[in-house]
């Protein structure tokens, strides 16, 4: 639990860090989803 507390403290002092981290995670997941769908489409076309 100790590791989570410093993160909460940082987010309370600088909320923009949490926004940036959330944005990066969202973009990474969105990009991964698009990449997976593109890969699945190419596999469907080839078979």
PABA-586061 format. One record per atom (N, C-alpha, C, O): residue number from 0; residue in three letters; x, z, y. Coordinates in nm, 3 decimals, padded with zeros to 5 digits, m for minus. Layout:
! residues N
num:residuo:east:up:north
NUM:Ala:X:Z:Y $
...
//
This chain:
! residues 47
num:residuo:east:up:north
0:Unk:00.084:00.000:m00.121 $
0:Unk:00.000:00.000:00.000 $
0:Unk:00.087:00.000:00.125 $
0:Unk:00.045:m00.050:00.229 $
1:Unk:00.206:00.055:00.115 $
1:Unk:00.295:00.063:00.232 $
1:Unk:00.329:m00.073:00.291 $
1:Unk:00.346:m00.086:00.412 $
2:Unk:00.338:m00.173:00.206 $
2:Unk:00.372:m00.307:00.255 $
2:Unk:00.260:m00.366:00.340 $
2:Unk:00.287:m00.441:00.434 $
3:Unk:00.136:m00.333:00.307 $
3:Unk:00.023:m00.386:00.383 $
3:Unk:00.009:m00.323:00.521 $
3:Unk:m00.044:m00.386:00.613 $
4:Unk:00.056:m00.198:00.536 $
4:Unk:00.037:m00.127:00.662 $
4:Unk:00.116:m00.189:00.776 $
4:Unk:00.065:m00.198:00.888 $
5:Unk:00.241:m00.231:00.752 $
5:Unk:00.318:m00.290:00.862 $
5:Unk:00.256:m00.420:00.907 $
5:Unk:00.263:m00.454:01.026 $
6:Unk:00.194:m00.494:00.814 $
6:Unk:00.127:m00.619:00.850 $
6:Unk:00.008:m00.590:00.941 $
6:Unk:m00.012:m00.659:01.041 $
7:Unk:m00.071:m00.489:00.906 $
7:Unk:m00.186:m00.451:00.988 $
7:Unk:m00.140:m00.406:01.127 $
7:Unk:m00.203:m00.440:01.227 $
8:Unk:m00.030:m00.331:01.133 $
8:Unk:00.023:m00.284:01.261 $
8:Unk:00.064:m00.402:01.349 $
8:Unk:00.034:m00.404:01.468 $
9:Unk:00.133:m00.499:01.290 $
9:Unk:00.176:m00.618:01.366 $
9:Unk:00.054:m00.694:01.417 $
9:Unk:00.052:m00.736:01.533 $
10:Unk:m00.048:m00.711:01.332 $
10:Unk:m00.167:m00.786:01.373 $
10:Unk:m00.243:m00.715:01.484 $
10:Unk:m00.304:m00.781:01.568 $
11:Unk:m00.240:m00.581:01.486 $
11:Unk:m00.306:m00.507:01.594 $
11:Unk:m00.231:m00.526:01.725 $
11:Unk:m00.293:m00.538:01.831 $
12:Unk:m00.098:m00.530:01.719 $
12:Unk:m00.018:m00.543:01.841 $
12:Unk:m00.013:m00.687:01.891 $
12:Unk:m00.013:m00.711:02.012 $
13:Unk:m00.009:m00.784:01.799 $
13:Unk:m00.003:m00.926:01.838 $
13:Unk:m00.103:m01.006:01.756 $
13:Unk:m00.067:m01.064:01.653 $
14:Unk:m00.228:m01.011:01.800 $
14:Unk:m00.332:m01.081:01.723 $
14:Unk:m00.305:m01.230:01.707 $
14:Unk:m00.354:m01.290:01.611 $
15:Unk:m00.228:m01.291:01.797 $
15:Unk:m00.203:m01.435:01.788 $
15:Unk:m00.123:m01.470:01.663 $
15:Unk:m00.134:m01.581:01.611 $
16:Unk:m00.043:m01.374:01.612 $
16:Unk:00.032:m01.399:01.489 $
16:Unk:m00.066:m01.420:01.373 $
16:Unk:m00.047:m01.510:01.291 $
17:Unk:m00.169:m01.337:01.367 $
17:Unk:m00.270:m01.351:01.263 $
17:Unk:m00.342:m01.485:01.273 $
17:Unk:m00.374:m01.546:01.171 $
18:Unk:m00.367:m01.529:01.396 $
18:Unk:m00.433:m01.659:01.417 $
18:Unk:m00.345:m01.772:01.367 $
18:Unk:m00.392:m01.863:01.299 $
19:Unk:m00.216:m01.765:01.401 $
19:Unk:m00.122:m01.870:01.360 $
19:Unk:m00.109:m01.873:01.207 $
19:Unk:m00.112:m01.980:01.147 $
20:Unk:m00.096:m01.754:01.145 $
20:Unk:m00.084:m01.747:00.999 $
20:Unk:m00.211:m01.801:00.933 $
20:Unk:m00.203:m01.876:00.836 $
21:Unk:m00.326:m01.764:00.985 $
21:Unk:m00.453:m01.814:00.930 $
21:Unk:m00.464:m01.965:00.943 $
21:Unk:m00.510:m02.032:00.851 $
22:Unk:m00.422:m02.019:01.057 $
22:Unk:m00.427:m02.163:01.079 $
22:Unk:m00.336:m02.236:00.981 $
22:Unk:m00.374:m02.338:00.924 $
23:Unk:m00.215:m02.183:00.962 $
23:Unk:m00.120:m02.244:00.868 $
23:Unk:m00.176:m02.242:00.726 $
23:Unk:m00.169:m02.342:00.655 $
24:Unk:m00.233:m02.128:00.685 $
24:Unk:m00.291:m02.119:00.551 $
24:Unk:m00.407:m02.216:00.534 $
24:Unk:m00.420:m02.281:00.430 $
25:Unk:m00.492:m02.227:00.636 $
25:Unk:m00.606:m02.319:00.630 $
25:Unk:m00.559:m02.462:00.617 $
25:Unk:m00.610:m02.538:00.534 $
26:Unk:m00.461:m02.501:00.699 $
26:Unk:m00.409:m02.638:00.694 $
26:Unk:m00.342:m02.667:00.560 $
26:Unk:m00.356:m02.776:00.506 $
27:Unk:m00.270:m02.568:00.507 $
27:Unk:m00.202:m02.586:00.377 $
27:Unk:m00.306:m02.608:00.267 $
27:Unk:m00.290:m02.697:00.184 $
28:Unk:m00.412:m02.527:00.266 $
28:Unk:m00.515:m02.541:00.163 $
28:Unk:m00.589:m02.673:00.179 $
28:Unk:m00.619:m02.740:00.080 $
29:Unk:m00.619:m02.711:00.303 $
29:Unk:m00.689:m02.836:00.329 $
29:Unk:m00.603:m02.955:00.285 $
29:Unk:m00.653:m03.049:00.223 $
30:Unk:m00.474:m02.950:00.318 $
30:Unk:m00.382:m03.057:00.279 $
30:Unk:m00.367:m03.066:00.129 $
30:Unk:m00.362:m03.175:00.073 $
31:Unk:m00.359:m02.951:00.063 $
31:Unk:m00.346:m02.947:m00.083 $
31:Unk:m00.470:m03.007:m00.149 $
31:Unk:m00.460:m03.081:m00.247 $
32:Unk:m00.587:m02.975:m00.094 $
32:Unk:m00.711:m03.028:m00.148 $
32:Unk:m00.716:m03.180:m00.133 $
32:Unk:m00.753:m03.250:m00.227 $
33:Unk:m00.679:m03.230:m00.016 $
33:Unk:m00.677:m03.375:00.007 $
33:Unk:m00.578:m03.443:m00.087 $
33:Unk:m00.607:m03.549:m00.142 $
34:Unk:m00.461:m03.380:m00.106 $
34:Unk:m00.358:m03.438:m00.193 $
34:Unk:m00.406:m03.441:m00.338 $
34:Unk:m00.385:m03.539:m00.409 $
35:Unk:m00.472:m03.331:m00.381 $
35:Unk:m00.523:m03.327:m00.518 $
35:Unk:m00.630:m03.433:m00.541 $
35:Unk:m00.631:m03.498:m00.645 $
36:Unk:m00.720:m03.450:m00.445 $
36:Unk:m00.824:m03.551:m00.460 $
36:Unk:m00.764:m03.691:m00.462 $
36:Unk:m00.809:m03.776:m00.540 $
37:Unk:m00.663:m03.716:m00.380 $
37:Unk:m00.596:m03.846:m00.379 $
37:Unk:m00.528:m03.871:m00.513 $
37:Unk:m00.532:m03.982:m00.565 $
38:Unk:m00.465:m03.768:m00.568 $
38:Unk:m00.397:m03.781:m00.697 $
38:Unk:m00.499:m03.809:m00.808 $
38:Unk:m00.474:m03.892:m00.896 $
39:Unk:m00.613:m03.739:m00.804 $
39:Unk:m00.716:m03.761:m00.905 $
39:Unk:m00.772:m03.902:m00.895 $
39:Unk:m00.798:m03.966:m00.997 $
40:Unk:m00.791:m03.952:m00.773 $
40:Unk:m00.843:m04.088:m00.755 $
40:Unk:m00.746:m04.190:m00.811 $
40:Unk:m00.789:m04.285:m00.876 $
41:Unk:m00.618:m04.172:m00.787 $
41:Unk:m00.518:m04.268:m00.837 $
41:Unk:m00.513:m04.263:m00.989 $
41:Unk:m00.492:m04.366:m01.054 $
42:Unk:m00.532:m04.145:m01.047 $
42:Unk:m00.533:m04.134:m01.194 $
42:Unk:m00.657:m04.202:m01.252 $
42:Unk:m00.649:m04.263:m01.358 $
43:Unk:m00.770:m04.192:m01.184 $
43:Unk:m00.893:m04.255:m01.232 $
43:Unk:m00.881:m04.406:m01.226 $
43:Unk:m00.931:m04.475:m01.315 $
44:Unk:m00.816:m04.460:m01.122 $
44:Unk:m00.801:m04.605:m01.109 $
44:Unk:m00.707:m04.663:m01.214 $
44:Unk:m00.730:m04.772:m01.265 $
45:Unk:m00.602:m04.589:m01.247 $
45:Unk:m00.501:m04.638:m01.340 $
45:Unk:m00.551:m04.639:m01.484 $
45:Unk:m00.502:m04.719:m01.565 $
46:Unk:m00.647:m04.552:m01.518 $
46:Unk:m00.691:m04.548:m01.658 $
46:Unk:m00.815:m04.634:m01.681 $
46:Unk:m00.865:m04.642:m01.793 $
//
